[in-house]
């Protein structure tokens, strides 16, 4: 919105000043809201990365636990044999 448009509508200078002041407030509020939205988007992206990293770590732990069980199953017979031979 600009002053020329309002003048063409036949508004007085005082009314135009008030309209422009209110419009300026709305624009500044919108800029602030846009900044908050960008900040929230950045936070959201960061949290998504954190979740992906956590999921990756959980998968590694699951694999490690599976390997651990296999190793225990392999060690158990060897341990029994060693105990018999002692």
HELIX and SHEET records of a PDB file:
HELIX    1   1 UNK A    3  UNK A    8  1                                   6    
HELIX    2   2 UNK A   13  UNK A   85  1                                  73    
END                                                                             
